[in-house]
Amino acid sequence: MTPNAEPLFHSALARRPGRPVGSKAQVVRDTRSLGIHHFAFVRSSLLGLDLRDAFNRYLAWSETTTDLRYIQNRRDALLKHIIEAGRLLDATLPTPAKITHLLDLLRSNAPVKAAVSLPSLHDWVESEGMDPDAWSEAELVAEYKAAFGLDNAEAIEASEGLKDPALERVRALNHLDNLLSISPTAADRLEAWFARPVVKCLRTVGILTLGDLVRFINVYGYRWHARIHGFGVQRAQQVLAWLRMQYEHINLLISDSVNEPKSRRLLKDKAQAALTLIGTEPGQTPSNQPGQLRQFGQGTVVQLGLSRMQSSPALAGDTGEFRSHMANTLGATNDLEAVHAWLEHYQEKPSTLRSYRKEVERFMLWCAQELKKPLSSVTSPDCLRYREFLANVPAFWIHPAPVLRSDPLWRAFRGQPAAASQKQALVIIQTMYGALCDAGYLVANPMKALMKGFDLPTSKVDIKRSFTEAEWNHVLQCLEAIADGPERLRLKCILELLVSSGIRLDELAKARHGDLRIEALPDLPETWVLSVTGKRNKTREVPLNDEVVRLLATHGKEFMDEDKLCADSRALPLIRTLHASVAQWGRGEGGALQATSLSEHPGSALSASGIYAVLKRFFAHAAKTAVQAGLDPRRFEKASTHWMRHTFVRQALVDGVPIEVVSELAGHASIDTTSIYSTQELARKIKAVQAMKRRVVA
């Protein structure tokens, strides 16, 4: 045979060296987890069914390869596992219950007969070319049985004394299935069912049991696995498939929220929600619902309580104890309309509106569920109860993870509010009641006496949330260790700008090229000045270092091609995206759902949340090497954009910048806020006390 001659036989494909790709990437552990799917796969092979089809049906969800060699080895390994588990069980059984003969059957090498499927009567008649009209149904059935030997009663009776070895092995396997297959429970620890790499990843986020895992998945929904380091999409799908198979044993349902992104699910449900508002009477559409909810409470589970309140005169406030029953400047006829009209005054202040709406929704929901009375009937003792409620919020009012407001898992609180948050909530409620009284809707403010009678926690800036000199040097070292590129340049711009100017995160996100100008004053060099608008719409001027401006210019040069399309260069952002935006689900032409990007090109403004995420990732990276530098990694893990602002104020005071100048640069409402950062007064007191003559009492 010549070297290039074709082989005479092709009985098997050439075997590549090494194991099949992914054959060792286990998700479900085999040492204990003999489930019904394992027995079903082995049973299919004993019955002669196609091995690959059986694998795809029963086991493919938990594997990472479909190589036939691996499937065959998997079948053999499972059979050995079943026999070994049966042997261990057999040693513990009494003599009458021994299963030794069943294990011997499974160990035998009985030939496996290929399964034969007979055609249907209709298909056979067509294949034979028989005319159905020329035959009766009984005649056709008789011919069909004769063709396949189904009418030989003597042969069938004679064969009853013979046993098919393959079927006997299946019967033995079925008996072992009843004895050995184990059903999981919600309290089972992960290591009992999942492979070690899977357990190791899940433990990093505090998941210890199957119940913990299901609850974690339901809390975070779609892309829940993204919160677990080293947990990819394929592994997550395998875990979900196994959990769904075990639903009847675990008795914990996987939420539908894991099936698609929240944004897409919201769009699909939005139209239906608009037509079927919770609490809408039959035949009543949202447009004619009394006192349309609009933005306040709309799209949330709060709407259930609020809409029921609105549909009941007693709860809506029509007959509230403190209603003035006179014309009011809000034009409101019930509590919800009054609150909505009051919130309308803050439309131009989105942050304030969001904060006020959140606290008022919480309060009204509490009134509906706990007091069973409207807002206009709340008394001072009721407000006292609400203050006690805020100090110890019940667990069923809390859901720790962020979910859509329309999600059934949504709760009014994400966690136990801190003392400062409790104070803010009570101040907002008092402000609301004061506004409703001023508008002539109410005749009394029940919160007024409460605020006077309680020693509320004072708001205080935590100056410890800033970097020390040693920590800042470590930050700079970590920055230098990053490879040169657009990411490093942008990160440096953010760090330098925040720590040298003290501007807020929102101010940085809104900063544009048009806000920068060169200021030339007598006896001073030309200086770049950034104009920012901060809290309470106050505008201030912040001088910038020339090096910071050069960094911003270099960052902007990365987008020269994109900037040519901009009609007004003054509107270009200072901090920009490096890539096209992530696609978001929305409705395209014809109302079809589709994923589209807000910006198909890089160079758009990086949002406040984007800047925050960039710094949090960087600080988390810095935390990994903090121990080697002799620093506390936990401080870097907690660090955020606001630490940069605290660092600026503290360092400015240390460098001797007058406190009133620092207060103006930081945009503080009062110089008292700035003085919190100053340690000079405390140092003076310490020195004075230490200098006092010590007088010892005899």
C-alpha positions as CSV (number, residue, x, y, z in Angstrom):
1,M,0.0,0.0,0.0
2,T,1.3,3.4,-0.9
3,P,1.7,6.0,1.8
4,N,-1.1,8.1,0.4
5,A,-3.5,5.2,-0.2
6,E,-7.0,5.5,1.3
7,P,-7.6,3.0,4.2
8,L,-9.7,0.1,3.3
9,F,-12.0,0.4,6.4
10,H,-13.5,3.4,8.2
11,S,-14.7,1.6,11.3
12,A,-13.8,4.4,13.6
13,L,-12.8,8.0,13.3
14,A,-9.1,8.8,14.0
15,R,-8.8,9.6,17.7
16,R,-7.2,12.9,18.6
17,P,-4.7,12.8,21.5
18,G,-5.9,14.1,24.8
19,R,-9.3,14.2,26.5
20,P,-12.3,16.0,24.8
21,V,-12.5,19.7,25.4
22,G,-14.5,20.4,28.6
23,S,-14.8,16.8,29.7
24,K,-13.5,17.6,33.2
25,A,-15.5,20.7,33.7
26,Q,-18.1,19.3,36.1
27,V,-21.0,21.3,37.6
28,V,-23.0,18.6,39.5
29,R,-21.1,16.4,41.8
30,D,-21.3,12.6,41.2
31,T,-20.1,11.2,44.5
32,R,-23.6,11.6,46.1
33,S,-25.9,13.1,43.5
34,L,-27.3,10.0,41.8
35,G,-30.5,11.4,40.6
36,I,-33.3,10.1,38.4
37,H,-31.6,11.7,35.4
38,H,-28.5,9.6,35.8
39,F,-30.6,6.4,36.0
40,A,-32.7,7.5,33.0
41,F,-29.5,8.0,30.9
42,V,-28.1,4.5,31.8
43,R,-31.5,2.9,31.3
44,S,-31.7,4.4,27.8
45,S,-28.4,2.9,26.9
46,L,-29.4,-0.5,28.2
47,L,-32.6,-0.4,26.1
48,G,-30.5,0.3,23.0
49,L,-31.7,3.8,22.4
50,D,-29.3,6.2,20.6
51,L,-26.6,7.1,23.2
52,R,-26.1,10.7,22.0
53,D,-29.9,11.4,22.0
54,A,-30.2,10.0,25.5
55,F,-27.2,12.2,26.7
56,N,-28.7,15.3,25.1
57,R,-32.0,14.6,26.9
58,Y,-30.8,13.7,30.4
59,L,-27.3,15.0,31.0
60,A,-26.2,17.5,28.4
61,W,-27.4,20.4,30.5
62,S,-24.7,19.7,33.1
63,E,-21.8,18.9,30.8
64,T,-19.5,21.0,28.6
65,T,-18.9,18.6,25.8
66,T,-20.9,16.3,23.6
67,D,-18.0,14.2,22.2
68,L,-19.2,10.6,21.7
69,R,-16.1,9.2,23.4
70,Y,-16.8,11.2,26.5
71,I,-20.5,10.2,26.4
72,Q,-19.5,6.5,26.3
73,N,-17.1,6.9,29.2
74,R,-19.7,8.8,31.1
75,R,-22.2,6.0,30.7
76,D,-19.6,3.4,31.8
77,A,-18.6,5.6,34.8
78,L,-22.2,6.1,35.9
79,L,-22.9,2.4,35.7
80,K,-19.8,1.6,37.8
81,H,-20.9,4.3,40.3
82,I,-24.4,2.8,40.6
83,I,-22.9,-0.7,41.1
84,E,-20.5,0.6,43.8
85,A,-23.3,2.5,45.6
86,G,-25.4,-0.6,45.4
87,R,-22.6,-2.7,46.8
88,L,-22.2,-0.4,49.8
89,L,-25.9,-0.5,50.4
90,D,-26.1,-4.3,50.0
91,A,-23.6,-4.7,52.9
92,T,-26.0,-3.0,55.3
93,L,-29.2,-5.0,54.2
94,P,-30.5,-8.1,56.0
95,T,-30.3,-11.4,54.1
96,P,-33.9,-11.5,52.7
97,A,-33.4,-8.0,51.3
98,K,-30.0,-8.5,49.7
99,I,-29.6,-7.1,46.2
100,T,-26.5,-9.1,45.2
101,H,-28.3,-10.8,42.3
102,L,-29.3,-7.4,40.9
103,L,-25.7,-6.1,41.1
104,D,-24.5,-9.3,39.3
105,L,-27.0,-8.6,36.5
106,L,-25.7,-5.1,36.0
107,R,-22.1,-6.3,36.0
108,S,-22.9,-8.8,33.3
109,N,-22.2,-8.0,29.7
110,A,-25.6,-8.8,28.2
111,P,-25.8,-7.8,24.6
112,V,-27.8,-4.7,24.0
113,K,-30.4,-5.1,21.3
114,A,-31.0,-2.1,19.1
115,A,-34.5,-0.7,19.7
116,V,-36.8,-1.3,16.7
117,S,-39.7,1.1,16.1
118,L,-42.6,-0.2,14.0
119,P,-44.3,2.1,11.5
120,S,-47.9,3.1,12.1
121,L,-50.7,1.2,10.4
122,H,-51.4,4.2,8.1
123,D,-47.7,4.6,7.1
124,W,-47.4,0.8,6.5
125,V,-50.5,0.7,4.3
126,E,-49.1,3.6,2.2
127,S,-45.7,2.0,1.9
128,E,-47.2,-1.2,0.7
129,G,-49.4,0.6,-1.9
130,M,-52.6,-0.9,-0.5
131,D,-55.9,0.7,-1.3
132,P,-57.6,1.4,2.1
133,D,-61.0,1.5,0.4
134,A,-60.6,-2.1,-0.8
135,W,-59.9,-3.5,2.6
136,S,-61.8,-3.4,5.9
137,E,-60.0,-2.1,9.0
138,A,-59.9,-5.6,10.5
139,E,-58.3,-7.0,7.4
140,L,-55.7,-4.3,7.4
141,V,-54.8,-4.9,11.0
142,A,-54.5,-8.7,10.4
143,E,-52.2,-8.1,7.4
144,Y,-50.1,-5.6,9.5
145,K,-49.7,-8.2,12.4
146,A,-48.8,-10.9,9.9
147,A,-46.1,-8.7,8.2
148,F,-44.3,-8.1,11.5
149,G,-45.0,-11.5,13.2
150,L,-47.4,-10.1,15.7
151,D,-50.0,-12.8,15.1
152,N,-47.9,-15.8,16.0
153,A,-49.5,-16.5,19.4
154,E,-47.7,-19.8,19.8
155,A,-44.3,-18.2,19.4
156,I,-45.3,-15.4,21.8
157,E,-46.5,-18.0,24.4
158,A,-43.3,-20.0,24.0
159,S,-41.1,-17.0,24.5
160,E,-42.7,-16.1,27.8
161,G,-40.5,-18.7,29.5
162,L,-37.4,-17.0,28.1
163,K,-36.0,-13.8,29.7
164,D,-34.3,-11.1,27.8
165,P,-31.0,-10.4,29.6
166,A,-31.1,-6.7,28.6
167,L,-34.6,-6.2,30.0
168,E,-33.5,-8.0,33.2
169,R,-30.7,-5.6,33.6
170,V,-33.2,-2.7,33.1
171,R,-35.5,-4.2,35.8
172,A,-32.5,-4.5,38.1
173,L,-31.6,-0.8,37.4
174,N,-35.1,0.3,38.1
175,H,-35.0,-1.4,41.5
176,L,-31.7,0.2,42.4
177,D,-33.2,3.6,41.2
178,N,-35.8,3.3,44.0
179,L,-33.1,2.5,46.5
180,L,-30.2,4.8,45.6
181,S,-31.6,7.9,43.9
182,I,-31.4,10.8,46.4
183,S,-33.7,13.8,46.4
184,P,-32.2,17.2,47.3
185,T,-33.8,19.5,49.9
186,A,-33.5,23.3,50.3
187,A,-31.4,22.8,53.5
188,D,-28.8,20.7,51.7
189,R,-25.3,22.2,51.6
190,L,-23.9,23.0,48.2
191,E,-21.0,20.5,48.5
192,A,-23.5,17.6,48.6
193,W,-24.6,18.3,45.1
194,F,-22.2,20.5,43.2
195,A,-18.6,20.1,42.1
196,R,-15.9,21.8,44.2
197,P,-15.1,24.6,41.8
198,V,-18.8,25.6,41.7
199,V,-19.1,25.5,45.5
200,K,-15.9,27.6,45.9
201,C,-17.3,30.3,43.6
202,L,-20.7,30.4,45.3
203,R,-19.3,30.6,48.8
204,T,-17.5,33.9,48.0
205,V,-20.9,35.6,48.0
206,G,-22.2,33.8,51.1
207,I,-24.2,31.0,49.4
208,L,-24.1,27.9,51.5
209,T,-27.2,25.9,50.8
210,L,-29.5,25.1,47.9
211,G,-32.1,27.4,49.4
212,D,-29.6,30.2,49.6
213,L,-28.7,29.7,45.9
214,V,-32.4,29.9,44.8
215,R,-33.0,33.0,46.8
216,F,-29.8,34.6,45.5
217,I,-30.9,33.9,41.9
218,N,-34.4,35.2,42.5
219,V,-33.1,38.4,44.1
220,Y,-30.7,39.3,41.3
221,G,-32.6,37.8,38.4
222,Y,-31.1,37.9,34.9
223,R,-27.3,37.9,34.9
224,W,-27.3,36.9,38.6
225,H,-24.0,35.0,37.8
226,A,-22.3,38.3,37.0
227,R,-22.1,39.0,40.7
228,I,-20.0,35.9,41.3
229,H,-16.4,36.0,40.3
230,G,-15.4,33.1,38.0
231,F,-19.0,32.1,37.2
232,G,-19.8,32.2,33.5
233,V,-23.0,32.1,31.5
234,Q,-22.7,28.4,30.6
235,R,-22.1,27.3,34.2
236,A,-25.0,29.4,35.3
237,Q,-27.3,27.8,32.8
238,Q,-26.3,24.4,33.9
239,V,-27.0,25.2,37.6
240,L,-30.4,26.7,36.6
241,A,-31.3,23.6,34.6
242,W,-30.5,21.3,37.6
243,L,-32.4,23.4,40.1
244,R,-35.5,23.4,37.8
245,M,-35.3,19.6,37.5
246,Q,-35.3,19.4,41.3
247,Y,-38.2,21.9,41.9
248,E,-40.6,19.2,43.3
249,H,-37.9,18.2,45.9
250,I,-36.5,21.6,46.8
251,N,-39.9,23.3,46.6
252,L,-38.4,26.6,45.7
253,L,-39.4,28.2,42.5
254,I,-37.0,29.9,40.2
255,S,-38.4,33.4,39.3
256,D,-39.2,34.2,35.7
257,S,-36.9,37.3,36.1
258,V,-33.9,35.1,35.2
259,N,-35.2,34.5,31.7
260,E,-34.6,37.9,30.2
261,P,-33.2,41.4,31.1
262,K,-35.3,43.6,33.4
263,S,-35.5,46.3,30.8
264,R,-36.9,44.0,28.2
265,R,-39.4,42.5,30.6
266,L,-40.5,45.9,31.7
267,L,-41.2,47.0,28.1
268,K,-43.3,43.8,27.5
269,D,-45.3,44.4,30.7
270,K,-45.6,48.1,30.4
271,A,-48.5,48.2,27.9
272,Q,-50.5,45.6,29.9
273,A,-49.8,47.4,33.2
274,A,-51.1,50.7,31.7
275,L,-54.4,49.0,30.8
276,T,-54.8,47.0,33.9
277,L,-53.7,49.2,36.8
278,I,-54.0,47.3,40.1
279,G,-57.2,48.4,41.8
280,T,-58.9,49.6,38.6
281,E,-62.6,48.9,38.7
282,P,-64.1,46.7,35.8
283,G,-64.8,48.9,32.8
284,Q,-62.7,51.7,34.2
285,T,-59.5,52.7,32.3
286,P,-56.5,54.5,33.9
287,S,-57.5,57.7,32.2
288,N,-60.8,57.9,34.0
289,Q,-59.5,56.5,37.3
290,P,-60.1,59.1,40.1
291,G,-57.2,61.3,40.8
292,Q,-54.8,59.8,38.3
293,L,-51.7,58.5,40.0
294,R,-49.3,59.5,37.2
295,Q,-45.7,59.6,38.5
296,F,-46.5,59.2,42.2
297,G,-46.6,55.5,43.0
298,Q,-47.1,54.5,39.4
299,G,-45.6,51.3,38.3
300,T,-44.8,50.1,41.8
301,V,-46.4,47.6,44.2
302,V,-47.1,50.7,46.3
303,Q,-49.8,51.4,43.8
304,L,-51.8,48.5,45.2
305,G,-52.2,50.2,48.6
306,L,-52.4,53.7,47.1
307,S,-55.0,53.0,44.5
308,R,-57.2,51.1,47.1
309,M,-56.8,54.1,49.4
310,Q,-57.9,56.4,46.5
311,S,-61.0,54.3,45.7
312,S,-62.2,54.4,49.3
313,P,-63.3,57.8,50.6
314,A,-62.3,56.9,54.1
315,L,-58.7,56.1,53.1
316,A,-58.4,58.6,50.3
317,G,-58.7,61.5,52.7
318,D,-62.1,62.9,51.6
319,T,-63.2,62.9,55.2
320,G,-59.8,63.3,56.8
321,E,-59.8,64.6,60.4
322,F,-57.5,67.5,59.6
323,R,-58.9,68.4,56.2
324,S,-59.8,72.1,56.0
325,H,-62.8,71.4,53.7
326,M,-62.1,74.8,52.2
327,A,-60.7,75.7,48.8
328,N,-56.9,75.0,48.7
329,T,-54.2,76.4,46.3
330,L,-53.3,72.9,45.2
331,G,-56.7,72.2,43.7
332,A,-56.7,68.8,45.4
333,T,-59.8,66.8,46.5
334,N,-57.9,64.0,48.2
335,D,-54.6,63.2,49.8
336,L,-53.0,61.6,46.7
337,E,-53.9,64.6,44.5
338,A,-52.5,66.9,47.2
339,V,-49.2,65.0,47.5
340,H,-48.8,64.9,43.7
341,A,-49.5,68.6,43.3
342,W,-46.8,69.3,46.0
343,L,-44.3,67.1,44.3
344,E,-44.9,68.9,41.0
345,H,-43.1,71.9,42.5
346,Y,-39.8,69.9,42.4
347,Q,-39.8,68.9,38.8
348,E,-36.8,71.0,38.0
349,K,-34.8,69.4,40.9
350,P,-34.8,65.6,39.9
351,S,-32.6,64.6,42.9
352,T,-34.8,66.4,45.4
353,L,-38.0,65.0,43.7
354,R,-36.6,61.5,43.8
355,S,-35.7,61.8,47.5
356,Y,-39.0,63.4,48.5
357,R,-41.1,60.9,46.5
358,K,-39.3,57.9,48.1
359,E,-39.9,59.1,51.6
360,V,-43.5,60.1,51.1
361,E,-44.3,56.8,49.3
362,R,-42.9,55.0,52.3
363,F,-44.9,57.0,54.7
364,M,-48.2,56.7,52.9
365,L,-47.7,53.0,52.4
366,W,-47.1,52.7,56.1
367,C,-50.3,54.7,56.8
368,A,-52.3,52.4,54.6
369,Q,-50.9,49.1,56.0
370,E,-50.3,49.9,59.6
371,L,-52.6,52.7,60.6
372,K,-55.5,51.9,58.1
373,K,-56.0,55.7,57.8
374,P,-55.3,58.4,55.3
375,L,-52.5,60.9,55.5
376,S,-54.9,63.7,56.5
377,S,-56.0,61.8,59.6
378,V,-52.5,61.1,61.0
379,T,-52.0,62.4,64.6
380,S,-48.8,63.2,66.5
381,P,-48.9,59.8,68.4
382,D,-49.1,58.2,64.9
383,C,-45.9,60.1,63.9
384,L,-44.2,58.9,67.0
385,R,-45.1,55.3,65.9
386,Y,-43.6,56.0,62.5
387,R,-40.4,57.3,64.1
388,E,-40.2,54.0,66.1
389,F,-40.9,52.1,62.9
390,L,-38.0,53.8,61.1
391,A,-35.7,52.9,64.0
392,N,-36.5,49.2,63.6
393,V,-37.9,48.5,60.2
394,P,-39.4,44.9,60.0
395,A,-37.7,42.4,57.7
396,F,-40.8,42.0,55.5
397,W,-40.5,45.7,54.5
398,I,-36.9,45.2,53.3
399,H,-35.5,43.8,50.0
400,P,-31.7,44.2,49.9
401,A,-31.2,44.0,46.1
402,P,-32.3,46.7,43.6
403,V,-35.3,45.5,41.5
404,L,-37.7,47.2,39.2
405,R,-40.4,49.2,41.0
406,S,-43.0,47.0,39.2
407,D,-41.3,43.8,40.4
408,P,-43.3,41.8,43.0
409,L,-40.1,41.6,45.1
410,W,-39.9,45.4,45.4
411,R,-40.0,46.7,48.9
412,A,-40.0,50.2,50.4
413,F,-36.6,49.8,52.0
414,R,-33.3,48.3,50.9
415,G,-32.0,48.0,54.4
416,Q,-32.3,49.4,57.9
417,P,-32.0,53.2,57.6
418,A,-29.1,54.9,59.5
419,A,-29.8,57.6,62.1
420,A,-29.1,60.3,59.6
421,S,-31.5,58.7,57.0
422,Q,-34.2,58.5,59.7
423,K,-33.8,62.2,60.4
424,Q,-34.0,63.1,56.7
425,A,-37.1,61.0,56.3
426,L,-38.9,62.8,59.2
427,V,-37.7,66.2,58.0
428,I,-39.2,65.5,54.5
429,I,-42.5,64.4,56.0
430,Q,-42.6,67.5,58.2
431,T,-41.9,69.6,55.1
432,M,-44.7,67.9,53.2
433,Y,-47.2,68.5,56.1
434,G,-46.0,72.1,56.3
435,A,-46.6,72.7,52.6
436,L,-50.1,71.1,52.7
437,C,-51.0,73.3,55.7
438,D,-49.7,76.4,53.9
439,A,-51.7,75.5,50.8
440,G,-54.9,75.3,52.9
441,Y,-55.4,71.6,52.4
442,L,-54.7,70.7,56.1
443,V,-55.4,72.7,59.3
444,A,-52.6,71.1,61.4
445,N,-49.1,69.6,61.1
446,P,-48.8,66.5,63.3
447,M,-45.0,66.3,62.7
448,K,-44.3,69.7,64.2
449,A,-44.6,68.6,67.8
450,L,-42.6,65.4,67.1
451,M,-39.7,67.3,65.6
452,K,-39.5,69.6,68.6
453,G,-39.9,66.8,71.2
454,F,-37.2,64.5,69.9
455,D,-33.4,64.6,70.1
456,L,-32.7,63.6,66.5
457,P,-29.2,62.6,65.4
458,T,-27.1,65.4,64.1
459,S,-25.7,65.2,60.6
460,K,-22.0,65.1,60.7
461,V,-19.4,64.6,57.9
462,D,-17.2,61.6,58.5
463,I,-13.7,63.1,57.7
464,K,-12.3,59.6,58.0
465,R,-13.8,58.9,54.6
466,S,-10.7,60.5,53.0
467,F,-7.3,59.3,51.9
468,T,-4.2,59.8,54.0
469,E,-0.9,60.8,52.4
470,A,0.3,57.2,52.5
471,E,-3.0,55.9,51.0
472,W,-2.9,58.5,48.3
473,N,0.6,57.6,47.4
474,H,-0.5,54.0,47.0
475,V,-3.3,55.1,44.7
476,L,-0.8,56.9,42.5
477,Q,1.4,53.8,42.5
478,C,-1.5,51.7,41.4
479,L,-2.3,54.2,38.7
480,E,1.3,54.2,37.3
481,A,1.2,50.4,37.2
482,I,-1.7,50.4,34.7
483,A,-0.6,50.1,31.0
484,D,-0.7,53.3,28.9
485,G,-3.9,53.7,27.0
486,P,-7.2,55.5,26.9
487,E,-8.5,53.8,30.1
488,R,-5.5,54.9,32.1
489,L,-5.6,58.5,30.7
490,R,-9.3,58.9,31.5
491,L,-8.8,57.4,35.0
492,K,-6.0,59.9,35.6
493,C,-8.2,62.8,34.5
494,I,-10.9,61.8,36.9
495,L,-8.6,61.3,39.9
496,E,-6.6,64.6,39.2
497,L,-9.7,66.7,38.6
498,L,-11.6,65.4,41.7
499,V,-8.7,65.6,44.2
500,S,-7.5,69.0,43.0
501,S,-10.8,70.8,42.7
502,G,-13.2,69.1,45.2
503,I,-16.1,69.2,42.8
504,R,-19.0,66.7,43.3
505,L,-19.6,63.6,41.2
506,D,-22.7,65.1,39.6
507,E,-20.9,68.3,38.9
508,L,-18.1,66.4,37.1
509,A,-20.6,64.4,35.0
510,K,-22.3,67.6,33.8
511,A,-19.1,69.6,33.1
512,R,-18.7,70.6,29.5
513,H,-16.0,72.4,27.5
514,G,-18.1,75.5,27.5
515,D,-17.8,75.7,31.3
516,L,-14.0,76.1,31.0
517,R,-12.5,79.6,30.4
518,I,-9.2,81.3,30.9
519,E,-9.2,84.1,33.5
520,A,-6.6,86.8,33.4
521,L,-6.5,89.0,36.5
522,P,-4.1,91.8,37.4
523,D,-0.8,90.6,38.9
524,L,-1.8,86.9,38.4
525,P,-0.9,84.5,35.6
526,E,-3.6,83.3,33.3
527,T,-5.6,80.5,35.0
528,W,-8.2,78.0,33.8
529,V,-11.5,78.3,35.6
530,L,-14.3,75.7,35.6
531,S,-17.8,76.9,36.3
532,V,-20.0,74.3,38.0
533,T,-23.6,74.4,39.3
534,G,-24.0,72.5,42.5
535,K,-26.6,72.0,45.2
536,R,-29.5,74.5,45.4
537,N,-28.5,75.6,41.9
538,K,-25.6,77.6,43.2
539,T,-22.9,78.3,40.6
540,R,-19.3,78.7,41.7
541,E,-15.9,79.2,40.0
542,V,-13.2,76.6,40.6
543,P,-9.6,77.3,39.4
544,L,-7.9,74.3,37.8
545,N,-4.2,73.4,37.6
546,D,-2.7,73.7,34.1
547,E,-1.6,70.1,34.2
548,V,-5.2,68.9,34.8
549,V,-6.4,71.0,31.8
550,R,-3.6,69.4,29.6
551,L,-4.8,66.0,30.7
552,L,-8.4,66.8,29.8
553,A,-7.2,68.1,26.4
554,T,-5.3,64.9,25.7
555,H,-8.3,62.8,26.7
556,G,-10.5,64.9,24.3
557,K,-8.1,64.4,21.4
558,E,-9.0,60.7,21.4
559,F,-12.4,61.7,19.8
560,M,-11.4,64.2,17.2
561,D,-13.2,62.3,14.4
562,E,-16.4,62.0,16.5
563,D,-16.2,65.7,17.5
564,K,-16.4,66.8,13.9
565,L,-20.0,65.7,13.9
566,C,-20.8,68.0,16.9
567,A,-22.3,71.3,15.9
568,D,-21.4,73.0,19.2
569,S,-18.0,72.2,20.6
570,R,-18.9,73.9,23.9
571,A,-21.4,71.1,24.6
572,L,-18.6,68.4,24.5
573,P,-18.2,66.6,27.9
574,L,-15.0,66.7,29.9
575,I,-15.1,63.0,30.8
576,R,-16.2,60.7,28.0
577,T,-17.1,57.2,27.2
578,L,-14.4,55.1,25.4
579,H,-16.8,52.7,23.6
580,A,-20.3,52.7,22.2
581,S,-23.0,52.4,24.9
582,V,-24.3,49.1,26.0
583,A,-27.5,48.1,24.0
584,Q,-30.7,48.7,25.9
585,W,-34.0,47.1,25.2
586,G,-36.6,49.3,23.6
587,R,-39.4,49.4,21.0
588,G,-38.5,50.0,17.4
589,E,-40.6,50.6,14.4
590,G,-43.9,48.9,14.6
591,G,-43.6,48.4,18.4
592,A,-41.3,45.4,18.1
593,L,-38.8,44.8,20.9
594,Q,-35.2,45.3,20.0
595,A,-31.9,46.1,21.6
596,T,-30.4,49.5,20.5
597,S,-27.5,51.5,21.7
598,L,-28.1,55.1,23.0
599,S,-24.8,56.0,21.3
600,E,-23.2,54.0,18.5
601,H,-19.9,55.9,18.8
602,P,-17.5,56.5,21.7
603,G,-17.0,60.0,23.1
604,S,-20.4,60.7,24.6
605,A,-20.6,62.0,28.2
606,L,-19.7,59.4,30.9
607,S,-22.6,59.4,33.3
608,A,-22.3,59.9,37.1
609,S,-22.9,56.2,37.6
610,G,-20.3,55.4,35.0
611,I,-17.6,57.6,36.7
612,Y,-18.5,56.0,40.0
613,A,-18.1,52.5,38.6
614,V,-14.7,53.4,37.1
615,L,-13.4,54.6,40.4
616,K,-14.9,51.7,42.4
617,R,-13.2,49.2,40.1
618,F,-9.9,51.0,40.4
619,F,-10.1,51.2,44.2
620,A,-11.0,47.5,44.4
621,H,-7.9,46.8,42.4
622,A,-5.8,49.0,44.7
623,A,-7.2,47.1,47.7
624,K,-5.6,43.9,46.4
625,T,-2.1,45.3,47.0
626,A,-2.8,47.4,50.0
627,V,-1.5,44.8,52.5
628,Q,1.9,44.7,50.8
629,A,2.0,48.5,51.3
630,G,1.2,48.2,55.0
631,L,-2.3,49.7,54.5
632,D,-5.8,48.5,55.3
633,P,-7.5,47.0,52.2
634,R,-10.9,47.5,53.7
635,R,-10.6,51.3,53.4
636,F,-9.9,51.0,49.6
637,E,-12.8,48.7,49.2
638,K,-15.1,51.3,50.8
639,A,-13.6,54.2,49.0
640,S,-15.8,56.1,46.5
641,T,-15.9,59.3,44.5
642,H,-16.9,61.3,47.6
643,W,-13.7,60.3,49.3
644,M,-11.9,62.4,46.7
645,R,-13.9,65.5,47.8
646,H,-13.2,64.8,51.5
647,T,-9.5,64.4,50.6
648,F,-9.4,67.7,48.7
649,V,-10.9,69.7,51.7
650,R,-8.7,68.0,54.3
651,Q,-5.5,68.5,52.3
652,A,-6.4,72.1,51.5
653,L,-6.7,72.9,55.2
654,V,-3.5,71.0,56.0
655,D,-1.7,73.0,53.3
656,G,-2.8,76.2,55.0
657,V,-5.5,77.4,52.6
658,P,-7.9,79.8,54.5
659,I,-11.0,78.0,55.7
660,E,-13.3,80.5,54.0
661,V,-11.6,79.9,50.6
662,V,-11.9,76.1,51.0
663,S,-15.6,76.5,51.9
664,E,-16.2,78.5,48.7
665,L,-14.2,76.1,46.5
666,A,-16.1,73.1,47.9
667,G,-19.5,74.8,47.7
668,H,-20.4,74.3,51.3
669,A,-23.6,76.0,52.4
670,S,-21.9,77.0,55.7
671,I,-18.4,77.5,56.9
672,D,-19.3,75.3,59.8
673,T,-19.4,72.3,57.5
674,T,-15.8,73.1,56.4
675,S,-14.6,73.5,59.9
676,I,-15.4,69.9,60.7
677,Y,-12.4,69.0,58.6
678,S,-10.1,71.3,60.4
679,T,-8.0,69.8,63.3
680,Q,-6.2,73.0,64.1
681,E,-8.7,74.1,66.8
682,L,-8.4,70.7,68.5
683,A,-4.6,70.8,68.3
684,R,-4.6,74.2,69.9
685,K,-6.8,72.9,72.8
686,I,-4.5,69.9,73.3
687,K,-1.4,72.1,73.4
688,A,-3.1,74.5,75.9
689,V,-4.1,71.7,78.2
690,Q,-0.7,70.0,78.1
691,A,1.0,73.4,79.0
692,M,-1.1,73.8,82.1
693,K,0.6,73.3,85.4
694,R,-0.4,70.0,87.0
695,R,-1.9,70.4,90.4
696,V,-1.9,67.2,92.4
697,V,-4.5,66.8,95.1
698,A,-2.9,65.4,98.3
